[in-house]
Amino acid sequence: MGATNMSYLNPRTVILLGIPGLEHVQFWIGFPFFGVCLVALLGNIFLLIVIPMERSLHQPMYIFLAVLAATDLSLCAAIAPKMLAIFWFGSCSMAFDACLTQLFFIHALQGVESGILLAMAFDRYVAICNPLRYTSILTPLSLVWVMLIVAIRATVLVGILPILLKRLQLFQSVVIVHSYCEHMAVVKLAAEDVHINKSYGLFVAFAILGFDMIFVFISYILIFQAVFRLPQKEARLKAFNTCTAHIVVFMEFYILAFFSFLSHRFGHVSPYAHIFLSTIYLLVPPALNPIVYGVKTKEIRKRVAQIFILKIDSQQ
């Protein structure tokens, strides 16, 4: 690592601080985060087991849910090991290339999750607003194409972020004030002109999260219009009930995403508050999603009850 006037030329390693100002309690902070990761791990693995086994769940909505569960598992795997190593073992150093790799996977998986939420909103729109054409629109082939487009969009758009960072050579610091490698946290280390990096980061955020949020919002306006036109109250309640789980997941994801994103770029919040917020944004939705869908889906509740009943019977 070369250094000139306290600047670093092509650094090979970076240092992740964790949560600045709370270093003395980071060991204990790691336990609730570990608990959230454990809930996310168990809940999403359970969904990935139940959905293929239960024939009544072989529908587009639950196929998207299985993809969402796999994405959430991958997101936890990308962030949790290094974060907990920092909190519990003080393992703060990280190879710069490994940092860029983590950055890519975290932001790409966020993009995939956003795209899947949009696909789930479209599924509900077709099911409620055009039910007679549901099976002809959401065919197995169309599901494959949707998931391919979501994955390719996230991979291509996010993949340019580490490429733009890699072209930077001079850094004013190698200390990242964060518990994981986040794009803007790495950009702030540079001692060169980073207008392209900042502008492209904004473009990616609005091209993925902004685009998806707008169209999910439009989908639910159309859905609510269709629901309120139904003549019977029971039919309206049934239609609305099929959407509540997705609305909860949608709100938790996008509200936390944009609050974290905007506070990092335009806000004046303390570093530890932002790091808490951004970590919660990454880890809490993967833990809540299986719970929300498990509570709202009769087939999943039934399977959970069967597992616990079998466990109790085997113990007796």
Secondary structure, DSSP 8 states (H G I E B T S, - for coil): -EEETTEEES-SEEEE--STT-GGGHHHHHHHHHHHHHHHHHHHHHHHHHHHH-GGG-SHHHHHHHHHHHHHHHHHHHHHHHHHHHHHH---EEEHHHHHHHHHHHHHHHHHHHHHHHHHHHHHHHHHHSGGGHHHHS-HHHHHHHHHHHHHHHHHHHHHHHHHHHT--EES--EESSSS--HHHHHTTBSS--HHHHHHHHHHHIIIIIHHHHHHHHHHHHHHHHHHT-S-HHHHHHHHHHHHHHHHHHHHHHHHHHHHHHHHHT----HHHHHHHHHHHHHHHHHHHHHHHHHH-HHHHHHHHHHHHHHHHHH-
